[in-house]
Amino acid sequence: MILKSDAIKDKVEFFEAKDLQQLEAQIQKKIEMNADLLLEVQHVHYQVVTNPVNGRTHATGMVHFKQPENS
């Protein structure tokens, strides 16, 4: 068995929550975890929609993590 120890250079993660505050908490936790892997946030995209029937919100997000160029 051959194991390669290549560093992660790019990583995209997706999130979902009931509201924007929970989504932000999830993303912040993941940012801190990925900092240990020497990954920084390249781009964040999020969307919050409200269900017109019951008035509940649903938030989704996507974060692109990337290794800095000088690493």
Summary of the structure (lengths in Angstrom):
residues: 71
radius of gyration: 15.6
end to end distance: 28.4
largest distance: 54.8
contacts: 161
relative contact order: 0.31
helix: 23%
strand: 41%
